[in-house]
Amino acid sequence: MPFAHITGWGMYVPEPVLTNDDISKLVETSDEWIRERTGIRERHIARETDFPSTMGVEAAMKALKIANLAPTELDLIICTSSSPEYIFPATACIIQDQIGATKAGAFDLQAACTGFVYALNMGAQAIRSGSMKNVLVVGTEVLSRFVNWKDRNTCILFGDGAGAFVLQASDQPGGVMSAVMHSDGSGADSLSVPAGGAHCPATEATIREGKHFIQMDGKEVFRFATRVMGKAVTEALEKINLTTGDAQWIVPHQANYRIIETAARHLKMPLDKFVINVERYGNTSTASIPIATIEAVNKAQIKPKDKVVFVAFGGGLTWGAMVVEWTGPLPAKKHVRVEPYRLLARLRSFIRRALRFIEGFLSRKEL
Ligand code: UT7
């Protein structure tokens, strides 16, 4: 059975930064309150020209470059987002088109902030089964467009950004070692965007009532998160007969510093084993785990052979954890220049759209 290794990684955050002081001009809050209750100081906010797809593409291209893999070699793209481009088509398909992954299947996976752990596990299982060799997993968020900037309960928390991993098959042991995925739909109301789906289609009233924005019972989500995080870490480690002592790093979903602190206490682990960057990005939902991991890799904190545990929780309710032995790029047979594929992809997409238009025009004329 092949092993599924993380061989490439990339992140993208839009440049504009919104500080707590900036938010205190929008709602009644303060830098002190936000820092004390969440650990967040600032977050990045998408410009008008940034979309989940465009940010996902930037992260994906960086990940492919590190993996030394051409987009045309990808078998599958899984995109996970709590703020997707559309209900459909899948954001994954837009990314597939923009990077020129001509051979890849593409779909979106929805598990709110747990999405990246779920998607990584699904990608790894596709590789473990032998049916796929190269899988791209993208978590990408423009949550700022789903936040009610008049609601101080939620607008202080979220930020925008994207992260991507390339998973590749190898006979060498390592990579994704175990994972657990859980859900409890009885808590669906605790964290949701209630309108815009089939249950509550868009109407003037839903817009007036702000039902297209994130609604959250903060206290309930806090209690749930602190209950499940530690347990999920232990469960994923126990599946492969490891304990917390065997893990070099825990990369938790970056929602709130206090939640991470409580999880560390439950696990009886020192906080310096946790990768934490919530201070500078806020909660970027599905992108938070890859962004935190990549920063730790770039600082040479996470190193090859380290056992790393990803753990996340979010709307659904969902939660899950994954144990990974960090490896890095597979030995290269050739150097792949990834950037030209992107230009070719644009050209290809343009030609296909033009051909589709001409075909449509001609068939209308025939009728
Ligand atoms: O990916 C998952 C996403 N969600 C989460 O992770 C959310 C988890 N929950 C949380 O992080 C916390 O519950 C919050 C940060 C959202 C809130 O912190 P809290 O310590 O649970 O505060 P609270 O809701 O109990 O509110 C305490 C007080 C209230 O005032 P009163 O009723 O005691 O007078 C709130 O009205 O703080 C008030 N408050 C604020 N004050 C200043 C609530 N939000 C704010 C604010 N600034 N932004």
Boltz pocket constraint, residues with backbone or C-beta under 6 A from the ligand:
constraints:
  - pocket:
      binder: B
      contacts: [[A, 28], [A, 29], [A, 30], [A, 33], [A, 34], [A, 37], [A, 38], [A, 113], [A, 152], [A, 153], [A, 156], [A, 216], [A, 217], [A, 218], [A, 219], [A, 221], [A, 222], [A, 225], [A, 255], [A, 256], [A, 283], [A, 285], [A, 313], [A, 314], [A, 315]]
      max_distance: 6.0
